[in-house]
């Protein structure tokens, strides 16, 4: 009976612009190979559609599989920055003294 852990998931809006190799953007194949070698997992991404990319991960250890999935999601997810305007009087209440406390703004 084969042992190991298998998991699959789909990422929508995959963006590899943050992944670089030799000064140029890395390909999905390069990213998956690097993660597979680092965490000793097998990664397949056979379905790369406009709707999303499905990744199949297989490992002997659940811990290694979880680490690989975490890195894969981080590398393939787009970076989002939110900038908003706040009155000068409210900035100190939002950020806190010397930036020590950041409050959630709704």
N, C-alpha and C positions, 0 to 999 in steps of 0.2 A: 504494500500500500504506500503510495507516494506521500511524503510529509512536506510540510511547508504551508505558507499562508499566501492567499491570493486575494487581490482586491482590484476593483476597477472603478474609475470615476471619470466624469467629463468636465472639462474646463471650457467655459465660454469666453470668447474675447481674448484668446491667448495672445500675449504680447512678449516677444523676446528682446525688445529694444534695450532692456537693462543688462542683458547677458552679453558679454563681450569676450572675444577670443582673438588675441593678436591685434587689437585695435579695430576690429570689425565686428559687426553683430554676429552672434553665434546662431547656428541653425538648430532646429528642434532635435535633430539627430545627434549633434555634438553635445547638447545639453543633457539629453537622456543617457548617452554613453558615459559622460562624466559622473552623473549621479549614480548610475548602475555600478560603476567601478568603485566609487567611494563607499557606498553602503551595501555592496554585495547583494544587489537585487537584479532581477530581470525586468526590463521595462519594454513594453510594446505600445506603440501609438498608431495603430493601423487606420483609424478613422479620423482624418483631418478634414472636416467639412466646414462650411460657413457657419453652421450652427454651433460647432464646438469640436474639441479634440478629446477623444476617449483614450485614456491611459490604462493599460493593464500592468499591474505590478505583482511580482511573485518573489518571495523570499523564504528562507528557512526560519527567520525570526520576525515576530510581530513588531518588535522594537525597531529593528532596522527598516522594516517596511514603513512604519510610521514616520521615521526620520526622513526617509527618501521622499515620501509623499509630501511632507512639510516643505522640504527644499524645492521640490518640483513645482508645487503650487506657488511658492514665493517667487521663483524665477520666471514662471510663465504668466503671472498675473500682472495686469497693467498697474503702473504707479499712478495714483490719484492724488492731486493736491487741491485743497479747498482754501480759497482766499476770500475773506469777507471783511467788510468795513465795520469798524466799531468806533463809537465816540471816544475821545481821549479820556474822558472821565471814567468810562467803563472798562478800559483796558487793564487797569490795575486790579479790578475786581475779577476779571476773567483769568488773567495769568497768575496773579498772586504776587507776593513780595519776592523780588528777584527771580521770578519765574519758577519758584519752588512748588507752586500749586497751580495746576491747570484744571479749570472747571469745565464741565461739559456744558456746551452752549446749545440751547434748543431754540 
